[in-house]
């Protein structure tokens, strides 16, 4: 197990079926943030999407501002801001404002944009998105550091740009780049010393790419979220997830064919058998994270994907079980308790004998005192005290 304390959080795209009230869906997402904060989760990353129907948060910054007012400790990240869709100075300004408004509880996650449909609606060629992300992250970091930037590219212009509000967090908020299959995220993480959000880490293809992308990040540095639902039993977890799993899978395949279930197979069972996600108990969640440690080595945070497989009450219960059993396993908070429990069990014969001896000694002492009192009473009074006057005292 890593010596780094593992942080725990979620990635909220979000996923909301089209038949639900979208206003209530957003409200429930905010309720979930407050619930996670109460349970002691460390962070939540909020996505940006503009098409396809399910992922209805278009501005993670607005959502974070609302969520920060309802919580006390949990940190919020943009997961991610799609940089080619925004002028870099606007992104930097909004993040710095959030940094102040949350008193340093914001993290800046950046990516090229996942949905080709988003880019096409804005007239952006998907082939340009990763290069534009690299240009944008470079200039945003320079603005965070207080530089004055004059720069012209084929998609933005800056003339003496500077931030008039410096970051609340020094030197600036935590920055992470998304990394899935391609090496672009690893290259940027290595070049600028950034975190990596491995959004497909438990997808078999993303899992296989973990080591390679981490190696790319390390090499470039030298040169310059899992779906999961848990319950008390596996049977209960599967029963809970039947609520919304097929709609979730249908959405993913509607946008881009990803998970084609063979004819005759149960979709959820096939999904779990192929290690695309976990549906089971806290022990299953622990096993998954330990498998990631074996593959990747040290990493700082594990994020659930918020997917709405189960109804809201069962979803909250899933996070509660994770907080009760999975989080303390990796924080090692109970190691001393377990050692103390074991020590007492190993020595219970000796401890019991001493406790029994101490109890017997107390009984013996009490009986001796009572016996002495009786003997004194039987012997009669000694010199009589005068009934009145100073002598009586």
matplotlib code that plots the C-alpha trace (Angstrom):
import matplotlib.pyplot as plt

x = [0.0, 1.2, 2.7, 0.8, -2.6, -5.1, -7.8, -11.3, -13.8, -16.1, -16.3, -19.8, -20.3, -23.4, -25.6, -29.3, -31.8, -33.9, -37.3, -36.3, -37.0, -33.6, -34.1, -34.5, -31.6, -29.3, -30.7, -30.1, -26.5, -26.0, -27.6, -25.0, -22.2, -23.4, -23.8, -20.3, -19.0, -20.7, -19.2, -15.7, -15.0, -12.1, -13.0, -15.5, -14.8, -17.5, -17.8, -18.5, -20.8, -23.0, -24.8, -26.1, -28.8, -27.6, -24.6, -26.4, -23.8, -22.5, -20.5, -18.7, -17.7, -21.3, -22.1, -19.0, -20.0, -23.4, -22.0, -19.3, -22.0, -23.6, -20.4, -17.6, -14.5, -14.8, -12.7, -14.1, -12.4, -13.4, -13.5, -12.8, -13.0, -12.7, -10.1, -10.6, -14.1, -12.9, -10.6, -7.7, -7.9, -11.5, -10.7, -7.9, -10.1, -13.0, -10.7, -9.0, -12.4, -13.6, -10.3, -11.2, -14.9, -14.2, -11.2, -8.9, -11.2, -11.1, -8.9, -8.5, -8.9, -8.4, -9.0, -9.5, -13.2, -14.6, -17.7, -17.1, -20.7, -19.8, -16.9, -18.8, -21.6, -19.0, -17.3, -14.2, -12.4, -11.9, -8.4, -7.3, -8.5, -5.5, -3.1, -5.3, -5.5, -1.7, -1.6, -4.2, -2.8, 0.6, -0.8, -3.2, -0.3, 1.7, -1.3, -1.6, 2.1, 1.4, 2.9, 1.8, 1.0, 0.9, 0.2, -1.7, -2.7, -5.2, -7.9, -7.2, -5.5, -4.0, -2.7, -1.0, -3.2, -2.8, -4.9, -6.0, -6.8, -4.0, -4.8, -5.9, -4.0, -0.2, 1.3, -2.0, -4.7, -3.9, -3.9, -4.6, -5.0, -7.2, -5.5, -7.5, -5.9, -3.7, -0.4, -1.4, -2.3, 0.9, 3.0, 1.4, 1.6, 5.2, 6.1, 4.3, 4.4, 0.6, -1.7, -3.3, -7.0, -7.1, -10.8, -10.6, -8.3, -10.5, -11.7, -9.5, -8.0, -7.4, -6.0, -3.5, -2.5, -1.9, 1.7, 2.6, 1.0, 2.7, 6.0, 5.5, 4.8, 7.9, 10.1, 8.8, 9.3, 12.9, 13.3, 11.8, -13.0, -14.4, -17.7, -18.8, -21.8, -21.6, -24.1, -24.1, -24.1, -23.3, -26.9, -28.2, -25.8, -27.0, -30.6, -29.9, -28.1, -30.8, -32.7, -30.7, -27.8, -29.2, -30.1, -26.6, -25.1, -27.5, -26.3, -22.6, -23.2, -25.5, -22.8, -20.0, -20.2, -18.2, -19.8, -21.5, -23.1, -23.2, -26.7, -28.2, -25.9, -27.1, -25.7, -24.7, -23.2, -21.3, -20.0, -18.7, -17.3, -15.2, -13.9, -15.5, -16.9, -17.6, -21.0, -20.6, -19.5, -16.9, -14.4, -14.9, -14.1, -10.9, -9.8, -10.3, -8.2, -5.5, -5.4, -4.8, -1.9, -0.4, -0.6, 0.2, 2.1, 1.6, -1.3, -3.0, -6.8, -9.4, -12.6, -15.9, -17.9, -21.3, -23.6, -27.1, -27.2, -29.3, -32.0, -30.8, -31.2, -29.3, -26.7, -26.2, -26.0, -23.3, -21.2, -21.8, -20.5, -17.5, -16.8, -17.3, -15.2, -13.1, -11.7, -10.3, -8.7, -6.5, -6.0, -4.8, -6.8, -7.7, -4.3, -3.6, -7.1, -6.7, -3.3, -4.7, -7.6, -5.2, -2.9, -5.7, -7.0, -3.5, -3.1, -6.6, -5.7, -3.1, -5.3, -8.3, -6.2, -5.0, -8.4, -9.8, -7.0, -7.6, -11.4, -10.7, -8.3, -11.0, -13.5, -10.9, -10.1, -13.8, -14.5, -11.4, -12.7, -16.2, -14.7, -12.6, -15.6, -17.7, -14.9, -14.6, -18.3, -18.3, -15.5, -17.7, -17.0, -13.7, -13.4, -16.8, -16.9, -18.5, -22.0, -21.6, -19.1, -15.7, -14.6, -17.3, -15.2]
y = [0.0, 3.5, 5.6, 8.6, 9.1, 8.2, 10.9, 9.9, 11.7, 11.6, 12.7, 14.1, 14.4, 14.1, 11.4, 12.2, 10.3, 12.4, 11.5, 13.1, 16.8, 18.5, 21.1, 18.5, 16.5, 19.5, 20.0, 16.4, 16.8, 19.6, 17.5, 14.8, 17.3, 18.1, 14.4, 13.6, 16.5, 15.1, 11.7, 13.1, 12.7, 14.9, 16.2, 16.3, 17.1, 18.5, 18.1, 20.5, 19.3, 21.1, 18.3, 14.8, 15.3, 13.4, 15.5, 18.7, 20.8, 23.3, 25.4, 23.6, 26.9, 28.0, 24.6, 24.7, 28.2, 26.9, 23.7, 25.5, 27.5, 24.2, 22.5, 23.1, 21.0, 19.1, 20.5, 21.1, 20.7, 21.5, 18.1, 19.5, 22.9, 22.1, 24.7, 25.0, 26.3, 29.4, 32.3, 31.4, 34.7, 34.1, 30.7, 32.0, 34.8, 32.5, 30.0, 32.7, 34.2, 30.8, 30.3, 33.4, 32.6, 29.1, 30.1, 27.8, 24.8, 24.9, 22.8, 23.5, 20.5, 21.0, 19.0, 19.2, 18.4, 14.9, 15.1, 15.7, 17.0, 19.9, 21.0, 20.6, 22.8, 25.6, 25.1, 23.6, 20.9, 18.0, 17.4, 20.8, 20.3, 18.8, 21.3, 24.1, 22.7, 22.7, 26.3, 27.3, 25.5, 27.2, 30.7, 30.1, 29.0, 32.1, 34.3, 32.5, 33.3, 37.1, 37.4, 39.9, 38.1, 39.3, 36.5, 35.7, 32.3, 31.0, 31.0, 33.7, 37.0, 38.6, 42.2, 42.9, 40.4, 40.1, 39.0, 41.9, 39.5, 37.2, 33.7, 33.1, 29.8, 30.3, 30.1, 29.1, 26.4, 22.7, 22.1, 18.7, 17.6, 14.8, 11.6, 8.7, 6.7, 9.1, 10.5, 14.1, 14.4, 12.7, 15.0, 18.1, 16.8, 16.1, 19.4, 21.6, 19.4, 18.9, 16.2, 13.7, 12.8, 9.3, 9.2, 5.7, 4.1, 1.0, 0.6, -2.2, 0.0, 2.9, 0.5, -0.8, 2.7, 3.8, 2.7, 4.0, 7.5, 7.7, 6.8, 9.5, 12.1, 11.1, 11.2, 14.6, 15.8, 14.7, 16.6, 19.9, 8.5, 4.1, 3.4, 1.8, 1.0, -0.9, -2.2, -4.6, -7.6, -8.2, -9.3, -6.1, -4.1, -5.7, -5.2, -1.5, -1.0, -2.5, 0.8, 2.9, 0.9, 0.2, 3.8, 4.8, 2.3, 3.3, 7.0, 6.0, 4.0, 6.7, 9.3, 6.9, 3.1, 1.9, -1.1, -3.5, -6.2, -9.6, -11.0, -12.9, -11.4, -9.5, -6.0, -5.3, -8.7, -8.4, -4.9, -6.1, -9.4, -7.4, -5.1, -1.9, -1.2, -2.6, -3.7, -5.3, -4.8, -2.6, -5.5, -5.4, -1.7, -2.3, -5.0, -2.7, 0.1, -2.4, -3.6, -0.1, 0.3, -2.9, -1.5, 2.2, 2.4, 5.5, 7.9, 10.6, 10.2, 7.7, 9.2, 7.4, 8.2, 9.5, 7.5, 7.2, 3.4, 3.2, 5.5, 8.4, 6.7, 3.6, 5.9, 7.8, 4.4, 3.3, 6.4, 5.9, 2.3, 3.5, 6.1, 3.6, 0.8, 1.6, 5.0, 3.9, 0.8, 3.0, 5.8, 3.1, 5.0, 1.7, 0.0, 1.1, 0.0, -3.4, -3.8, -3.0, -5.4, -8.1, -7.5, -7.7, -10.9, -12.5, -11.7, -12.2, -15.1, -13.1, -10.0, -12.0, -13.7, -10.3, -8.8, -11.7, -11.5, -7.7, -8.4, -11.1, -8.8, -6.2, -8.7, -9.9, -6.4, -5.6, -8.7, -8.0, -4.5, -5.7, -8.4, -5.9, -3.6, -6.4, -7.4, -3.8, -3.6, -6.9, -5.6, -2.8, 0.9, 2.2, 5.5, 7.2, 10.7, 13.3, 14.1, 17.9, 20.7, 21.3, 17.7, 16.4, 17.7]
z = [0.0, -0.8, 2.0, 0.5, 2.2, -0.5, -1.0, -2.0, -4.2, -7.1, -10.7, -11.5, -15.3, -14.4, -15.9, -15.8, -18.0, -20.3, -18.6, -15.3, -14.2, -15.0, -12.3, -9.7, -11.0, -10.5, -7.0, -6.2, -7.4, -4.9, -2.2, -3.0, -2.5, 1.0, 1.8, 0.6, 2.7, 5.8, 5.1, 4.9, 1.2, 0.2, -3.3, -6.1, -9.8, -11.9, -15.7, -18.6, -21.4, -24.0, -25.9, -25.9, -23.2, -20.2, -18.9, -18.1, -16.3, -18.8, -16.3, -13.6, -12.1, -11.5, -9.9, -7.7, -6.4, -5.4, -3.9, -1.9, 0.0, 1.1, 2.3, 4.7, 3.9, 0.6, -2.3, -5.7, -9.1, -12.6, -14.2, -16.7, -18.3, -22.0, -22.8, -26.6, -25.9, -23.9, -24.1, -21.8, -19.8, -19.1, -17.7, -15.5, -14.2, -13.3, -11.5, -9.4, -8.4, -7.3, -5.4, -3.4, -3.0, -1.7, 0.5, -1.5, -1.9, -5.8, -8.1, -11.8, -14.1, -17.8, -20.9, -24.6, -24.6, -24.7, -26.9, -30.5, -30.7, -28.4, -30.6, -33.9, -32.7, -32.1, -35.4, -33.8, -35.7, -33.2, -34.7, -33.3, -29.7, -28.1, -29.6, -28.5, -25.0, -24.8, -25.9, -23.4, -20.4, -21.0, -21.1, -18.1, -15.9, -16.9, -16.0, -12.6, -12.0, -12.6, -16.1, -18.6, -21.8, -25.4, -27.8, -31.0, -32.2, -34.8, -32.2, -29.5, -29.2, -26.0, -25.8, -22.5, -20.7, -16.9, -14.0, -11.8, -9.0, -7.9, -6.6, -3.0, -3.0, -3.2, -5.8, -7.4, -7.1, -7.8, -11.5, -13.2, -16.8, -18.0, -19.2, -20.8, -23.6, -25.6, -24.4, -24.5, -20.8, -19.7, -21.9, -20.4, -16.8, -17.1, -18.8, -16.3, -13.1, -13.1, -11.7, -14.0, -13.9, -15.3, -16.3, -17.8, -15.3, -14.7, -18.3, -19.6, -22.3, -19.9, -17.3, -19.8, -20.7, -17.0, -16.8, -20.3, -19.7, -16.3, -17.8, -20.5, -17.8, -15.9, -19.1, -20.1, -16.6, -16.7, -20.0, -18.7, -11.9, -12.2, -12.1, -8.8, -6.8, -3.4, -0.9, 2.0, -0.3, -3.9, -4.5, -3.0, -5.1, -8.3, -7.3, -6.7, -9.9, -12.0, -11.4, -13.9, -15.3, -18.8, -19.4, -18.4, -20.8, -23.5, -23.2, -23.4, -26.6, -28.0, -28.0, -29.1, -29.4, -26.4, -24.6, -27.0, -24.9, -26.6, -27.4, -24.5, -21.8, -18.8, -19.4, -15.8, -15.3, -18.6, -17.6, -14.2, -15.6, -18.1, -15.4, -16.7, -13.2, -9.8, -8.4, -5.1, -1.5, 0.2, -0.1, -3.9, -3.9, -1.8, -4.2, -7.2, -5.7, -4.6, -8.2, -9.4, -6.9, -8.3, -11.9, -11.3, -8.0, -6.0, -6.8, -4.8, -5.2, -6.2, -7.8, -8.2, -11.3, -10.3, -12.5, -11.0, -11.5, -8.3, -6.9, -4.8, -1.4, -2.4, -4.1, -0.8, 1.0, -1.4, -0.6, 3.1, 3.0, 1.1, 3.7, 6.6, 5.3, 2.3, 3.2, 6.6, 5.0, 2.9, 5.4, 7.9, 10.6, 12.3, 12.3, 15.9, 17.0, 15.3, 16.9, 20.3, 19.8, 18.8, 21.7, 24.2, 22.6, 22.6, 26.3, 27.6, 29.8, 31.7, 31.8, 33.0, 35.8, 37.0, 36.8, 38.8, 41.3, 41.8, 42.3, 44.8, 46.7, 46.9, 48.3, 50.8, 51.9, 52.3, 54.3, 56.5, 57.3, 58.0, 60.3, 62.2, 62.6, 64.0, 66.4, 67.6, 68.2, 70.1, 72.4, 73.7, 74.1, 75.5, 77.4, 77.4, 75.9, 78.1, 77.0, 77.4, 77.6, 75.8, 76.7, 74.4, 71.5]

ax = plt.figure().add_subplot(projection="3d")
ax.plot(x, y, z, "-o")
ax.set_aspect("equal")
plt.show()
